[in-house]
């Protein structure tokens, strides 16, 4: 496999393994069709599909040649699809992750959006912590720019994780480092585990006060 494609494939397989491990742990802790496990299963599937695409594409390319511009673009498009799909699963899953817990306002904004309002409300009710909110807000900005602005950033934004800089520059294409979107998608998957712990620890059904 071409070295650059192998880098992306490994990142996607790591995301798949992360979601799989979380799903297994959830099944042990709760039950097989629990909303938490369903969410992680969906996330695993997105990573698996994207990894399979990269694996298939790699078989078509010589391992000893530099990728040309079009070939690099195809890989980036696969990363975009994975990243957008992960954010979509997370946003879609929030009402089922909450269930009947939290305030009426929190459950309503989880179902009806906008996602930015949900994140703000969720932090105020301790359904997520500040780090989770910051990550998902940044990821949502990237997702929105990819979908609605053809990948051109609306505003300057920055996030640092494990000495990797994620930068958005106003009116410039979102590029970042090779694998940036896959890394962001993987971090978003990781954040779901933290959100579940916050929900379990801090939220109660309205009937319980």
NORMOZI-V87176 format. One line per field, one symbol per residue. ss: DSSP state (H for helix, E for strand, - for the rest). phi: phi as a letter, one per 40 degrees, with the letter a starting at -180 (. if undefined). psi: psi as a letter, one per 30 degrees, with the letter a starting at -180 (. if undefined). Layout:
ss=???
phi=???
psi=???
//
This chain:
ss=--HHHHHHHHHHHHHHHHHHHHHHHHHHH-----HHHHHHHHHHHHHHHHHHHHHHHH----------HHHHHHHHHHHHHHHHHHHHHHHHHHHHHH--E--HHHHHHHHH--HHHHHHHHHH-----HHHHHHHHHHHHHHHHHHH---E----EEEEE--EEEEE----E------HHHHHHHHHHHHHHHHHHHHHHH--EHHH-
phi=.ddcccdcdccccccccdcccccccccccbacbcdccddccccdccccdcccccccccccbccbbcccdccccccccccdcdcccccccccccddcccgccgcdcccccccbgcccccccccccbgcaccccccccccccccdcccccbfgcccacaaabafgbcbbbbdgbccbgccgdcccccccccdcccccccccccbbbcdccg
psi=kkeeeeeeeeeeeeeeeeeeeeeeeeeeeclegkeeeeeeeeeeeeeeeeeeeeeeeeffkkfgkkkleeeeeeeeeeeeeeeeeeeeeeeefeeeeebgllleeeeefeefaleeeeeeeeefggflleeeeeeeeeeeeeeeeeefghgkkelklkkkkhgkkjkkkkglkjdalkgeeeeeeeeeeefeeeeeeeeeefklkeff.
//
